[in-house]
Amino acid sequence: MDPDSDEEDDWTKYADTGYTSTYDPWADMVPASEIEEEEFDDEFDEFEDEDFRRTDIPRCPAPAGIDHTIRMGTCNHCLGRVAGVRIAGDPLDLVGERVRNQAIERDPDLKVDDEIDCCPFCEDLFLDLDVIVKRITEAVDDVEFSKAQLGIHFAKDHVAAEEVLRSTIAATGSRPLKATLSDTIQAAVSEKIPGIVWVKERPEVMLLFDTLTLGVNADVRALFLYGRYRKLARGIPQTRWPCRACRGRDGGCESCEGTGQQYPHSIQSLVCEPMVEFTSAVSDAFHGMGREDIDVRCLGDGRPFVAEMKSPRSRTIDFEKLTKTINQAAKDQIEIHSLRASNRAEVSRIKETKAEKSYTIRFNCEHELSDDEITTRIESLSGQILEQQTPQRVAHRRADKVRNRKVISVENILIEEHEIQFDVRCESGTYVKELVHSDEGRTNPSVAGLLEADCEVIWLDVKDIHAD
């Protein structure tokens, strides 16, 4: 049919066959006055019972609302929360008990409906309070801490259902279940563990409670310790180095003599293992302000570091005693000082700080220059900007690119025939060995280029790290 046509479509044409011409669509209409009022009332009453019952639910704190809430099986804790009776300082269960007793005095026959299995608001979580507190205290039984944070996991449908029920029945302003349960658990735990402080950030222990299983997980947060280390011997890596043959597997192999480590000691192991023992930690991590090569000593005031003790059971530390213990055990290898408490934020600071460093380097050079000429040429590096392409020795683990680094100063040049030594201060990230031997021209300018001779590094020491 043309949609613009004025001709109306007669819907009776699509009725059952044989009724097209005889069917009268208005035949069953009767005057409104003929409808019996009683019949209308019966139908409306039935509709009201099924669909409008919620609008008739009495609300707290009216007596009828209190009675209805009790018949629903509401526990004393939730009754005290939703009844609308505000009594400062009184525990919710006592408030709820008082409200219940008053309601029973009004109506001695008032009782919980027979088909009710549990509190419709909390599903009897408050009745399990003793069990919850016991599991929390057991989870942290041997943990030293003072600051804790409580997290509670609810099923989404439970939270949503409680919110609807509370808004439908409860007095305006009643607290949500999650916040109330959290406060109640915290108060009960505080009675069992004196001195505990509940915090919202930076806890020492994070307690996670699951309302479905009543399970408790205690996440003991890491303990951070700041210090500086001086590396007195060569051949010690900064962090643990897994054996190349067995890749650090448990029990090791013949190559590593069962240690699982490529080298018997590291700065990390020498520093952290005594700390782990002192704090009864599960494991450790080591965060240094940069690192020196394995064959380079670190002298002067030492390199700043933060040691991370994971899941420590003890947090009280005698720093002087711990420092002495570490230094005695690692005598002639490393020594530490300035040990103190730290935090995770300082780990970021340690990692991000780009401190200038001073080095002493000694090298061999087959030159034919006078001492004065050598001194003049090496001193000319002071203030120069180096262009350093990624050294060949680290190319397997670092991006191949050119880095610009500034030489701040060069001083204390010592010449003993073909062995030359000097102090250099430069920007963080400078490859000092390559500054001397040039790495086949990948560093420019270089001592080798200035002296027009091959240079071979004998040793290198970090003289000082200019941080803090």
C-alpha positions in Angstrom: 0.0 0.0 0.0 1.2 3.5 -0.8 2.1 5.1 2.5 0.9 8.5 1.1 -2.5 7.1 0.2 -5.5 8.7 2.0 -7.4 5.4 1.9 -7.5 3.8 5.4 -6.8 0.1 5.7 -9.7 -1.9 7.2 -8.2 -4.2 9.8 -11.2 -6.4 9.7 -10.0 -7.7 6.4 -7.3 -9.6 8.3 -9.8 -11.3 10.7 -10.6 -15.0 10.6 -12.2 -16.2 7.3 -16.0 -15.9 7.2 -16.2 -13.1 9.8 -15.0 -10.1 7.7 -18.5 -8.8 7.0 -20.4 -9.8 10.2 -17.9 -8.9 12.9 -18.7 -5.7 14.9 -15.7 -4.5 16.9 -17.9 -2.4 19.2 -20.5 -5.1 19.9 -19.1 -6.0 23.3 -19.1 -2.5 24.7 -21.5 -1.7 27.6 -22.2 1.6 29.4 -19.9 2.3 32.3 -22.8 2.3 34.7 -23.4 -1.3 34.1 -20.0 -2.4 35.6 -20.6 -3.8 39.0 -18.5 -2.0 41.7 -18.0 -5.1 43.7 -16.4 -6.9 40.7 -13.9 -4.0 40.2 -12.9 -3.9 43.8 -12.2 -7.6 43.9 -9.9 -7.4 40.9 -8.0 -4.3 42.3 -7.5 -5.9 45.7 -5.8 -8.9 44.1 -3.5 -6.6 42.1 -2.7 -4.6 45.1 -1.6 -7.6 47.1 0.8 -8.8 44.5 2.4 -5.5 43.3 1.9 -2.8 45.9 2.8 -4.7 49.0 6.2 -3.0 49.2 4.6 0.4 49.6 2.8 -0.8 52.6 5.9 -2.1 54.5 6.1 -0.2 57.8 9.4 1.7 58.3 11.5 2.1 61.4 11.5 3.8 63.9 7.8 3.5 64.0 6.7 0.6 66.4 5.1 -1.2 63.4 8.3 -0.9 61.5 10.3 -2.3 64.5 7.9 -5.2 64.8 8.1 -6.0 61.1 11.9 -5.9 61.2 12.0 -8.3 64.2 9.6 -10.7 62.5 12.0 -10.8 59.5 14.7 -12.3 61.7 16.9 -9.3 62.1 19.8 -9.9 64.5 20.5 -7.5 67.4 23.4 -5.8 65.6 21.4 -5.0 62.5 18.3 -4.1 64.6 20.4 -1.6 66.5 21.7 -0.3 63.2 18.4 0.1 61.3 16.0 0.8 64.1 16.6 4.6 64.1 17.4 4.7 67.9 20.6 6.7 68.3 22.4 6.1 71.6 26.0 7.5 71.5 28.6 5.1 72.8 26.5 2.0 73.1 27.4 -1.1 71.1 24.9 -1.9 68.3 24.0 -5.3 69.7 23.0 -3.8 73.1 21.0 -1.1 71.3 19.3 -3.8 69.3 18.6 -6.0 72.3 17.0 -3.0 74.1 14.8 -2.2 71.1 13.8 -5.9 70.8 12.9 -6.1 74.5 10.8 -2.9 74.3 8.9 -4.3 71.3 8.2 -7.6 73.1 6.9 -5.7 76.1 4.4 -4.0 73.7 3.5 -7.3 72.1 4.4 -10.5 74.1 3.4 -12.6 71.1 6.0 -10.9 68.8 8.5 -13.5 67.4 10.5 -14.3 64.3 8.6 -15.9 61.4 9.1 -19.6 61.3 10.5 -19.7 57.7 13.3 -17.3 58.5 16.8 -18.9 58.5 19.1 -16.0 59.1 19.3 -12.2 59.5 18.2 -10.8 56.1 20.6 -7.9 56.4 23.9 -9.5 57.4 23.2 -13.2 56.9 24.3 -13.7 60.5 27.8 -12.3 60.0 27.6 -10.5 63.3 26.7 -13.7 65.1 30.0 -15.1 63.7 32.0 -12.2 65.2 33.9 -14.4 67.7 35.0 -16.8 65.0 36.1 -13.9 62.8 38.1 -12.2 65.5 39.7 -15.6 66.5 40.8 -16.2 62.9 42.3 -12.7 62.6 44.2 -13.0 65.8 45.5 -16.4 64.8 46.6 -15.0 61.4 48.8 -12.4 63.1 49.7 -14.3 66.2 53.5 -14.1 65.7 53.7 -10.9 63.8 54.9 -7.7 65.4 52.9 -4.7 64.2 51.0 -1.7 65.4 49.3 -0.3 62.3 46.7 -2.4 60.5 44.1 -2.0 57.8 41.0 -4.1 57.4 39.5 -5.0 54.0 36.2 -6.9 53.7 35.1 -8.8 50.6 31.3 -9.1 50.1 29.4 -10.8 47.3 28.0 -8.1 45.0 24.4 -9.4 45.3 24.6 -9.4 49.1 25.7 -5.7 49.2 23.0 -4.8 46.7 20.2 -6.7 48.4 21.1 -5.2 51.8 21.1 -1.7 50.4 17.6 -2.2 48.9 16.3 -3.8 52.1 17.8 -1.1 54.3 16.5 1.8 52.2 13.0 0.1 52.2 12.7 -0.7 55.9 15.3 1.3 57.8 15.2 4.7 59.3 16.9 7.4 57.2 20.6 7.7 57.9 21.2 4.1 59.0 24.8 3.0 58.2 25.6 0.4 55.5 26.4 -3.1 56.5 30.0 -3.1 55.2 31.1 0.0 57.2 29.3 -1.2 60.3 30.8 -4.7 60.2 34.3 -3.2 59.6 34.0 -1.0 62.7 32.6 -3.8 64.8 35.4 -6.2 63.8 38.1 -3.5 64.4 36.7 -2.8 67.9 36.6 -6.5 68.8 40.2 -7.1 67.5 41.5 -4.1 69.4 40.3 -5.7 72.6 42.4 -8.8 71.8 45.4 -7.0 70.5 46.1 -3.9 72.6 47.9 -1.0 71.0 46.7 -1.7 67.5 46.0 1.4 65.4 43.6 1.1 62.4 44.8 3.1 59.4 43.6 3.8 55.9 47.0 3.9 54.2 50.5 2.5 54.8 49.5 -0.3 57.2 52.1 -2.7 58.5 49.5 -5.5 58.1 46.6 -5.7 55.7 43.9 -8.0 56.9 41.5 -9.3 54.3 38.3 -10.9 55.4 36.0 -12.9 53.1 32.3 -12.9 54.2 31.5 -16.0 52.1 34.1 -18.3 53.6 34.9 -16.4 56.8 38.5 -16.8 55.7 41.2 -14.3 56.8 44.4 -13.4 54.9 47.0 -11.4 56.7 49.3 -9.6 54.2 52.3 -8.5 56.2 53.7 -5.5 54.4 57.4 -5.1 53.7 60.0 -3.5 56.0 62.4 -1.1 54.3 65.9 -0.3 55.7 68.2 2.5 54.3 71.9 2.5 54.4 75.2 2.9 52.5 77.7 0.2 51.6 81.4 0.3 50.9 82.6 -2.5 48.7 86.2 -3.3 49.8 87.0 -6.2 47.5 86.7 -6.9 43.8 84.8 -9.8 42.3 81.6 -9.3 44.2 78.4 -8.5 42.2 75.8 -6.1 43.7 72.8 -8.5 43.6 72.6 -12.3 43.6 73.7 -13.8 40.3 72.1 -17.2 39.4 74.5 -19.9 38.2 74.8 -19.9 34.4 74.8 -23.7 34.3 71.7 -24.5 36.5 70.1 -21.0 36.4 69.9 -20.9 40.2 67.7 -24.0 40.7 67.2 -25.4 44.2 70.2 -27.5 45.2 72.4 -26.0 42.5 74.8 -28.1 40.5 78.5 -29.1 40.4 79.5 -25.9 38.7 78.2 -23.7 41.5 78.9 -26.3 44.2 75.2 -26.5 45.1 74.8 -22.8 45.9 72.8 -22.0 42.7 74.8 -18.8 42.5 77.5 -17.8 39.9 79.5 -16.1 42.7 79.5 -17.3 46.3 78.7 -13.8 47.7 77.0 -10.6 46.6 76.4 -7.2 48.2 72.7 -8.3 48.5 73.5 -11.6 50.2 76.1 -10.1 52.6 73.7 -7.3 53.6 70.3 -8.9 53.5 70.8 -12.3 54.9 71.5 -11.1 58.4 68.6 -8.7 58.1 66.3 -11.5 57.1 67.4 -13.4 60.2 66.9 -10.3 62.4 63.4 -9.7 61.2 62.3 -13.3 60.5 61.4 -12.2 57.0 60.4 -14.6 54.2 62.7 -13.1 51.6 64.5 -9.9 50.5 65.1 -7.5 47.7 67.9 -5.0 47.2 67.6 -1.6 45.7 70.8 0.4 45.0 71.5 3.9 43.7 73.0 2.5 40.5 75.6 -0.3 40.6 79.3 -0.7 40.0 80.9 -3.4 37.8 81.8 -6.7 39.6 85.5 -5.9 39.4 85.1 -2.3 40.7 85.4 -1.3 44.4 83.0 1.3 45.9 84.9 3.4 48.5 84.4 6.9 50.0 81.1 7.3 51.8 79.6 4.3 50.0 76.6 3.7 47.7 73.1 4.4 49.1 70.7 1.4 49.1 67.4 0.3 50.5 67.0 -3.3 51.6 63.4 -4.7 51.5 62.4 -7.3 54.0 59.3 -9.2 52.7 56.7 -10.4 55.2 58.8 -9.7 58.3 57.6 -11.1 61.6 59.6 -8.6 63.6 59.9 -4.8 63.1 61.9 -3.7 66.1 65.5 -3.4 65.1 68.6 -2.4 67.0 70.4 -0.7 64.0 73.7 -0.5 65.8 73.7 -4.2 66.6 72.6 -5.2 63.1 75.2 -3.0 61.5 77.9 -4.6 63.6 76.7 -8.1 62.8 76.8 -7.4 59.0 80.2 -5.8 59.1 81.8 -8.5 61.2 80.4 -11.3 58.9 81.5 -9.5 55.7 84.9 -8.3 57.0 87.3 -7.3 54.2 84.5 -7.6 51.7 82.0 -4.9 52.4 80.9 -2.6 55.3 77.7 -0.7 55.8 76.8 2.4 57.8 74.0 5.0 58.4 71.4 2.2 58.7 67.9 3.4 59.5 64.2 2.8 58.8 63.0 3.7 55.3 59.9 3.3 53.2 58.7 2.4 49.7 58.8 6.0 48.5 62.6 6.2 49.3 63.0 3.1 47.0 61.7 5.3 44.1 64.0 8.1 45.1 67.0 5.8 45.3 66.2 4.4 41.8 65.5 7.8 40.2 68.3 9.9 41.6 71.0 10.6 39.0 73.9 11.5 41.2 77.3 12.6 39.9 80.1 10.2 40.8 83.9 10.5 41.3 86.2 7.7 40.2 89.9 6.8 40.4 91.1 4.9 37.4 94.5 3.4 36.6 95.5 2.2 33.2 98.5 1.1 31.1 99.5 3.0 28.0 102.4 2.5 25.6 103.0 6.2 24.8 105.9 8.4 23.7 104.8 11.6 25.3 106.3 13.7 28.1 104.6 13.7 31.4 103.6 17.4 31.0 102.0 16.6 27.6 100.1 13.7 29.0 98.8 15.8 31.9 97.7 18.6 29.6 95.9 16.3 27.2 94.0 14.4 30.0 93.1 17.6 31.8 91.5 18.8 28.5 88.7 16.3 29.1 87.4 18.5 32.0 84.1 20.1 31.0 83.8 18.0 27.8 80.6 16.3 26.6 81.2 12.7 25.8 79.4 10.8 23.0 79.2 7.2 24.2 77.7 4.5 22.0 76.5 1.5 24.1 79.7 -0.4 25.0 80.2 -3.8 23.4 80.5 -5.5 26.8 76.9 -4.6 27.7 75.4 -4.5 24.2 73.6 -7.9 24.8 71.4 -6.3 27.6 71.2 -2.6 26.7 69.8 -0.7 23.8 72.4 0.3 21.2 72.3 4.1 21.2 74.6 7.1 21.7 74.4 8.8 25.2 75.8 12.2 26.0 77.5 12.5 29.3 79.5 15.4 30.8 83.0 15.2 32.4 82.8 17.5 35.4 86.5 17.6 36.3 89.7 15.7 36.0 92.4 15.9 38.7 95.2 14.1 40.6 96.9 12.8 37.5 99.7 10.4 38.4 102.2 9.1 35.8 104.5 6.2 36.6 106.2 5.3 33.3 103.6 3.5 31.3 101.0 3.4 34.1 98.8 6.4 34.5 96.2 7.2 37.2 93.7 10.0 37.6 90.5 11.1 39.4 87.5 12.0 37.3 84.1 13.4 38.3 81.3 12.9 35.8 77.5 12.6 35.3 75.6 9.6 36.3 75.6 6.9 33.6 79.1 7.6 32.3 81.1 4.6 31.1 84.4 5.4 32.7 86.4 2.5 31.4 85.3 3.4 27.9 86.3 7.0 28.6 89.9 5.7 28.9 90.2 3.0 26.2 87.5 4.4 23.8 85.9 1.0 23.1 87.2 1.0 19.5 86.1 4.6 19.0 82.6 4.1 20.4 83.4 6.8 23.0 84.6 10.2 21.8 86.6 12.0 23.0 88.6 9.5 25.0 92.0 9.3 26.7 93.2 6.8 24.1 92.3 9.2 21.4 94.0 12.2 23.1 97.2 10.2 23.8 97.1 8.6 20.3 97.8 5.2 21.9 96.1 2.1 23.1 95.1 2.2 26.7 94.3 -0.9 28.9 92.4 -0.3 32.2 94.1 -2.0 35.2 91.5 -1.1 37.8 88.7 1.2 38.6 87.3 2.4 41.9 84.2 4.5 42.7 85.7 7.2 44.8 82.5 8.8 45.9 78.8 9.1 45.0 77.6 12.7 45.4 74.0 12.0 46.7 72.0 13.2 49.7 
